Amino acid sequence: MDEKTLMTQVENRMKKVIEAYKKDLASMRAGRATPLLLERVLVDYYGAPAPINQVASIGVAPPRTLVIQPWDKSLLGNIEKAIQKSDLGAMPVNDGNVVRVTIPPLSGDRRRELIKALKKDSEAQKVLIRNIRRSAIDEIRQAEKNKEISEDMSKRIQDRVQKLTDECIKTVDDITSAKEAEVMEV
């Protein structure tokens, strides 16, 4: 068993969980207009679904308006329909050149719902990270049992895996806290 290879694999897997979490949170509505809100919205692009950002440029007009300018004007109607069908909670306005989407402010109840969902998602990410730790430690213990590594080396590698796990869980907590503050911001 190669300690460096194992640690690199564990670190890469944990970082992928964190990056996926960041990407998920970026598309979560928090009262501010951001092009990332439309990341999951798919538009019918000549019979095939395509993300809006691949068929149009998306800008932000302060304070809470997204301006979507398609590269092909014939897609305006499709973009408008896709946004209406999405769970964004905003009505698009098509003026013939661009589609404007004003993001309504979040109500107190909606903010609390989002925080609750955020905490649940945060815990799910921590479970994924802990599962990665568990499988790595199982692999280390198996190598020790098979006499591939010494007991001391096994303990040292397990400590490194635990330290990495703690760092990643703290990162998830920090990301969650930042998003929570963004959601609660009026």
Stockholm file with secondary structure:
# STOCKHOLM 1.0

chainA/1-186         MDEKTLMTQVENRMKKVIEAYKKDLASMRAGRATPLLLERVLVDYYGAPAPINQVASIGVAPPRTLVIQPWDKSLLGNIEKAIQKSDLGAMPVNDGNVVRVTIPPLSGDRRRELIKALKKDSEAQKVLIRNIRRSAIDEIRQAEKNKEISEDMSKRIQDRVQKLTDECIKTVDDITSAKEAEVMEV
#=GR chainA/1-186 SS CCHHHHHHHHHHHHHHHHHHHHHHHHTSCCSSCCGGGGTTCEEEETTEEEEGGGTEEEEEETTTEEEEEESSGGGHHHHHHHHHHSSSCCCEEECSSCEEEECCCCCHHHHHHHHHHHHHHHHHHHHHHHHHHHHHHHHHHHHHHTTSSCHHHHHHHHHHHHHHHHHHHHHHHHHHHHHHHHHHCC
#=GC SS_cons         CCHHHHHHHHHHHHHHHHHHHHHHHHTSCCSSCCGGGGTTCEEEETTEEEEGGGTEEEEEETTTEEEEEESSGGGHHHHHHHHHHSSSCCCEEECSSCEEEECCCCCHHHHHHHHHHHHHHHHHHHHHHHHHHHHHHHHHHHHHHTTSSCHHHHHHHHHHHHHHHHHHHHHHHHHHHHHHHHHHCC
//
